[in-house]
């Protein structure tokens, strides 16, 4: 039997997109997966929609927070329930192409890569294309990741039997996925990139990831307080982060 993949999704007021996200998982041509959805205190119909889909597929499970606790803590709840050899994440507004899991797990099993991620296509909030593809590098090391976050959360998969089951740092309010990858790669692992586009990333109006000025402050804080890098190296890295961010996001930086 093919190895089990644990898919973790934290959802909050995602009634407009969550059904399509789950359907993109159900349509995978790799069958041995479990999807663990953690509702983070939604006040809309997110839970109702998830429950309807849970009834149609035994591989899907729902956990509910009593109150809103944020994505990092919600993902950690999902991680505690995860049973898979491989662990991956998909946000409640993103989509996978149908061969995402089969392509990724096949590569990991064949070449024994403990950490793999792939390219994705950017779409607008209403699903329209035209914002280009983000093509990932062949590999990413800790030193490379310090310069910018090359690893998209929606296409990253790691082998928990080799790397161990990892939990998100809940002491930081933002960019917890970036710190998650840093923590893994700092131990000497190298993430392998797949050039093929295997997912769709939805650009949301007013999203935190597009608040570049505020984002730099949080990246600086991670480099200073958690990675404990010297001042001049932090200056160099934040310049790298800014330049790369402008190059990466120029197509939609002025999206209204």
C-alpha positions in Angstrom: 0.0 0.0 0.0 1.1 3.5 -0.7 2.1 5.6 2.3 -0.5 7.7 4.1 -0.4 11.4 3.6 -1.8 13.7 6.4 -3.3 16.9 5.0 -3.9 19.7 7.5 -6.2 22.7 6.9 -7.0 25.5 9.4 -10.2 27.3 8.4 -11.8 30.5 9.6 -14.9 32.0 8.0 -14.0 30.3 4.7 -17.5 29.6 3.4 -16.8 31.1 0.0 -13.8 28.8 -0.8 -13.6 25.8 1.6 -15.7 23.5 -0.5 -13.6 24.0 -3.6 -10.4 23.4 -1.5 -11.7 20.1 -0.1 -12.9 19.0 -3.6 -9.4 19.6 -4.9 -8.2 17.1 -2.3 -10.9 14.6 -3.1 -10.0 14.8 -6.8 -6.4 13.7 -6.2 -5.4 10.7 -8.1 -3.4 9.6 -5.1 -5.9 7.9 -2.8 -4.2 7.1 0.5 -4.7 10.4 2.4 -6.4 11.8 5.4 -7.6 15.4 5.5 -7.8 17.0 9.0 -9.8 20.2 9.0 -9.6 22.5 12.1 -12.3 25.1 12.2 -10.9 28.1 14.2 -14.2 29.5 15.6 -15.9 30.4 12.3 -19.1 32.5 12.5 -20.3 31.8 9.0 -21.3 28.5 7.3 -17.8 27.0 7.1 -18.6 24.2 9.6 -21.9 23.4 7.9 -20.1 23.0 4.5 -17.3 20.9 6.0 -19.8 18.6 7.7 -21.6 18.0 4.5 -18.4 16.9 2.8 -17.3 14.8 5.8 -20.4 12.7 5.2 -19.3 11.9 1.6 -15.7 10.8 2.3 -14.4 8.9 5.4 -10.9 10.3 4.9 -12.0 13.8 5.9 -12.3 14.7 9.6 -13.4 17.9 11.4 -12.1 19.4 14.6 -13.5 22.6 16.1 -11.9 25.2 18.3 -14.1 26.7 21.0 -12.8 30.1 20.1 -10.5 31.7 17.5 -6.9 30.8 18.4 -5.1 31.5 15.1 -3.7 29.4 12.3 -0.5 28.2 14.0 -2.3 26.7 17.1 -5.0 25.3 14.8 -2.5 23.6 12.6 -0.8 22.2 15.7 -4.1 20.6 16.8 -4.3 19.0 13.3 -0.7 17.8 13.6 -1.4 16.1 16.9 -4.1 14.1 15.1 -2.0 13.3 12.0 -1.1 9.7 11.4 0.7 9.9 8.0 4.2 9.2 7.0 4.0 12.4 5.0 2.6 15.7 6.2 1.4 18.6 4.1 -0.8 21.7 4.4 -3.4 23.4 2.3 -5.1 26.7 3.3 -8.9 27.0 3.1 -8.8 29.1 0.0 -6.1 27.3 -2.1 -6.4 24.5 -4.6 -4.3 21.5 -5.7 -4.2 20.2 -9.2 -5.3 16.5 -9.3 -1.7 15.1 -9.6 -0.1 17.1 -6.8 0.1 14.3 -4.3 0.9 11.5 -6.8 3.8 13.6 -8.4 5.2 14.7 -5.1 5.0 11.4 -3.2 6.4 9.5 -6.2 9.4 11.7 -6.2 9.9 11.5 -2.5 9.6 7.7 -2.4 11.8 7.1 -5.5 14.6 9.5 -4.7 14.3 9.5 -0.9 13.9 13.2 -0.5 12.6 14.1 3.0 11.3 17.5 2.0 9.8 18.5 -1.3 7.8 21.5 -2.6 6.6 22.6 -6.0 5.6 25.6 -8.2 2.2 27.1 -8.2 -0.1 29.4 -10.2 -1.4 32.6 -8.7 -5.1 33.4 -9.1 -7.3 36.3 -8.0 -9.8 36.1 -5.2 -12.6 35.2 -7.6 -10.5 32.5 -9.3 -9.4 34.4 -12.4 -5.9 33.7 -13.7 -3.4 36.1 -15.1 -1.0 36.7 -12.2 1.6 34.3 -13.5 3.3 31.2 -12.1 5.7 31.1 -9.2 8.5 28.7 -10.3 10.5 27.4 -7.4 14.3 26.8 -7.4 15.7 23.2 -7.7 16.5 23.2 -4.0 16.5 25.5 -1.0 18.9 25.4 1.9 18.8 27.2 5.3 21.1 30.0 4.0 18.9 30.5 0.9 15.7 30.6 3.0 17.0 33.3 5.2 17.0 35.6 2.1 13.3 35.0 1.2 10.6 32.4 1.7 10.9 30.2 -1.4 8.7 27.5 0.1 5.0 27.9 -0.4 2.9 26.3 2.4 0.4 24.9 0.0 2.9 22.7 -1.9 5.4 21.7 0.9 5.5 18.0 1.9 7.8 16.5 4.5 8.6 12.9 5.7 7.7 12.8 9.4 9.5 9.5 9.8 12.8 11.2 8.9 12.3 14.8 10.0 9.9 14.0 12.8 6.5 15.6 13.3 7.1 19.3 13.7 4.9 21.8 15.4 4.5 25.5 14.7 6.0 28.2 17.0 3.0 30.0 18.5 5.0 32.8 20.0 5.0 34.8 16.8 1.8 36.4 15.3 2.7 36.1 11.6 5.0 34.2 9.2 4.8 31.1 11.3 5.1 28.9 8.2 8.4 30.7 7.2 9.8 30.0 10.7 8.5 26.4 10.4 10.7 25.8 7.3 13.6 27.6 8.8 13.6 25.4 11.9 13.7 22.3 9.7 16.4 23.4 7.2 18.6 24.8 10.0 19.2 21.2 11.0 20.9 20.5 7.7 18.0 19.3 5.5 17.7 20.6 2.0 14.2 21.1 0.4 13.9 19.8 -3.1 11.9 21.9 -5.6 9.6 20.6 -8.4 9.4 23.0 -11.3 6.0 21.7 -12.4 3.0 23.9 -11.4 0.9 21.7 -9.1 -1.3 24.1 -7.2 -3.3 27.3 -7.3 -2.7 30.1 -4.8 -5.5 32.6 -4.2 -4.4 36.2 -3.8 -6.7 37.8 -1.2 -7.4 41.5 -1.1 -5.9 43.0 2.1 -4.1 39.8 3.0 -1.3 40.0 5.5 1.2 38.5 3.0 0.7 41.6 0.8 1.3 44.0 3.7 5.0 44.3 2.8 6.0 47.1 5.3 4.5 45.2 8.2 5.9 41.9 6.9 9.5 43.2 7.0 9.2 44.0 10.6 8.2 40.4 11.4 10.9 39.0 9.3 13.4 41.2 11.0 12.1 40.0 14.4 12.4 36.3 13.4 16.0 36.9 12.2 16.9 38.9 15.4 15.0 37.2 18.2 14.7 33.6 17.1 17.5 33.0 14.6 19.7 35.5 16.6 21.6 36.7 13.6 24.1 39.6 13.9 22.9 43.1 13.0 24.8 43.5 9.7 23.7 40.2 8.5 20.1 41.0 9.3 20.4 44.2 7.3 21.7 42.3 4.3 19.0 39.7 4.6 16.1 42.2 4.9 17.4 43.9 1.7 17.4 40.6 0.0 13.9 39.8 1.2 12.6 43.2 0.0 14.2 43.0 -3.5 13.0 39.4 -4.0 9.5 40.3 -2.7 9.2 43.1 -5.3 10.3 40.8 -8.1 8.0 38.1 -7.0 4.9 40.2 -6.5 5.1 43.0 -9.1 2.2 41.6 -11.1 -0.3 42.1 -8.2 1.3 44.5 -5.8 -1.2 47.2 -6.8 -4.2 44.9 -6.9 -7.2 46.7 -5.4 
